[in-house]
Amino acid sequence: MTGGTGAQTTTLNGNRVAPEAALSPSGRWVGAALPRKEDRRMLTGRGRFTGDFTRPGMLHAAFARSPFAAATVGAIDAAAALELPGVAAVFTAADLGRPFLRAVLERDEFVPTPMPMLAGDEVRFAGEPVAVVLADDPYLAEDAAELLDIDWTPRPAITGIEAATADGARQVHQELTGNCMVDLTMFESASLPGIFAAAPVIIGGTFTSARVAALPLEGRACVAEWDDRDDQLVAHVSTQVPHAVGIAMAMKLSGDHDKVCFGFMGDGGTSEPDFHVAMNFAGVTRAPCVLICQNNQWAISTPGHVQTAAASLADKGASYGLEALRADGNDVLAVYHAVKYAADKARRGDGGTFVELLTYRVSAHSSSDDPSRYRDEAITEADTLLLTVPNQLGVAYNAHVLEAILTTVAPALGWR
Ligand SMILES: [Mg+2]
């Protein structure tokens, strides 16, 4: 680090820095009060959300969705919607060439099945989108989607495994036989017969789980724009870390070198399933991402020691094979050093990093929060150290089956 009064530029670890940002009147950093740039938006409730973005020519999308669990879809008449001033376009699956994703699993038993982005002639679940409306504002897009005249022919829905696998059941996906996407026998082992033979109690049963779907706690939004100068699609997404890692994975797959994607979260975010998904894929794909956690030791009203039994949030990086750093979040140079190291590493193609920045929340979470209701202000900073929580990542089915087994086994063993 070099500096000097009156210099036009200075450098910090070799990077050029604007002089007004770099120099205090004394020419020193340490101990100097530096102007804060972030206060205005934080103090005035003007954080930037995807809904705040505006771009020239920007359009908003709304989807027309099926009110039926099963139906055939006839003509879609968009005339009334297109007459509304400000409605730019209406697209159906046919208009877009019937785009789909194909569900795959690396097992021979799994039957790859197309998942239409917009349903074509048939809808297979309530809420399946059949058309997208683009309009000047989001409310207009929603109103126009309701004006689409869609020729629905409802048909009986198939609910439950028995109905789906019954002889003569209608095939929901033509690629499947007997409506079965995958039929697996797991944990088959030559030692099992011996284990059962020696077991003091043997019980059997069929355990059926309800359908489980991933539902975000927070809404997701995306602003996408084509940048014809750099010939690339720029997507602004909510700061959900799986998206950041996904973007980094895409950068790597497309050979987009020398770029790095940042994802930001608080300590409470590390208690959510998303965090673990992101960490896992950041580790295993070595995608060029830097995941930064501002750990202020409170997830709104939940203190760190109730959030996790881990010694530190950075410890969680090791679980996922992801390099993790912990820095003093109140030390600007320590933060700079850690983040620069991580960004440089990502740009070199050496993978992602999780950076925990340890700090303290000295006041309320937000203007609507009264910390005196849950927080003992006598607790010192030292006492409030440390943090986060186990997650629900993909365990819903397993937890259900384990619970069912335990409630079945317990009476057989005489437990209460
Ligand atoms: Mg927090």
Residues whose N, C-alpha, C, O or C-beta is under 5 A from the ligand:
A	BS01	MG	G266 D267 G268 Q294 N296 Q297 W298 A299 I300
